[in-house]
Amino acid sequence: MQALYAEQALLPSGWARNVRLTLDCNGIIQRIDCNTIPHGARRLPGPVIPGMANVHSHAFQRLLAGLTEVADYPDDSFWTWREALYRLANRLTPEQLETITRYAYLEMLRGGYTSVAEFHYLHHQPNGHAYANPSELAECILAAADVGIGLTLLPVLYTYADFGGQMPAPTQRRFINDVASYLALYDALKRAIGKRSLVVLGPAFHSLRAVAQTQIDSVLKALPQTEIIHMHIAEQRREVDGCRAWSGQRPVEWLLGRFALDARWCLIHATHVNTVECAELARQQATVGLCPTTEANLGDGVFPAETFLQAGGRFGIGSDSQVSISAAAELRWLEYGQRLRAERRNRLWSPTQRSVGEYLYTHAADGGGRAIGQPVGAIASGRRADLIVLDSEYPLLAGCPTEHLLNRWLFAGGKQLIREVWVAGACVLSHGHHPGEHEITAAFRRVARQILNG
Ligand SMILES: [Zn+2]
């Protein structure tokens, strides 16, 4: 048992004062006392909020961040960016993948994420053949999580190039499995994970372009216990048009017609949804995984968050392409997208939570925790003590009324406001520093030079 103490902590009921958390030996919160004294508990040096779940990551893409901002074509888009991505994806060795991923996960801890769902679709050698150990690359992701971040590993089923079962291109051959090889990979990962306490395994389907309905049926039938299911959907207008040409329906409409999109489902992006789809997703309790900085960077479009949240929809946030690794930046862009569209301020809030930052942060943390299948996302009994401690010495927090604390961070501050990061009751980042950061950063530099100058 250990105990932590904070003068201010954001609980599900709002900000509380003089809060003592009692944790069990696995870092799970057993008891919360407010308006109390430390009684020997370790004091946390600033306002405490729940750690954020990153619901969608392709960690290796961190190496490409900021390298695709030179115009190649008059109509540059997601699809032209994807060509550069495939060039990188087809070069990486297992060691390089692990090094880049570990560095990206270190950055995530610095950016306020205490757990991450890795949407992992890089499975084979560059020639498309399986490695001697078919789970070689997925095990690199597992190894990289030793920075201390919670990991939800989502091996991705990717079979086809486009709607209607189009054969994959040579540039996609590292991604490709059929249902049998996918389930074998899944089983191998279950064994590799064993009883690791911070790791969860779940299935993912790349997109409706990449899998057939019969494949989704087969995988879900083989994994009846799964509590999470992730899939990219409706990210691009071209994808919506392609789906209509193939099926006569929009992607989310197609999915809603065939599956109960219950609380297990996390639909990544869902950018192009109409009002009916929004209401139905909210009603069936699926989570949407929004990645606003990636969606802005790729020119995807703006998710109708006001409509979705008014319908009672749930969401989490993700760093996806890693163009930004900052929980604050994702939430800021989520709100700003709605402001730019509405030509009004303060779009995402509720009558009981009028602070935009507090509304966004608590909903994203709670929805994200549920979407990644880990007991995180709120400071509450039974949840894991994944905590962010803001720096009360940071000038912008001096004299800051409690109701503005999160808005200072999300809209006006940055990573400097994060003083400590805790995962499962262990301090993994102190004064912004991680014990392994020199080694992890030096290894990343070496790999970046090998790949970019090699
Ligand atoms: Zn993605």
Boltz pocket constraint, residues with backbone or C-beta under 6 A from the ligand:
constraints:
  - pocket:
      binder: B
      contacts: [[A, 56], [A, 58], [A, 119], [A, 232], [A, 268], [A, 320], [A, 321]]
      max_distance: 6.0
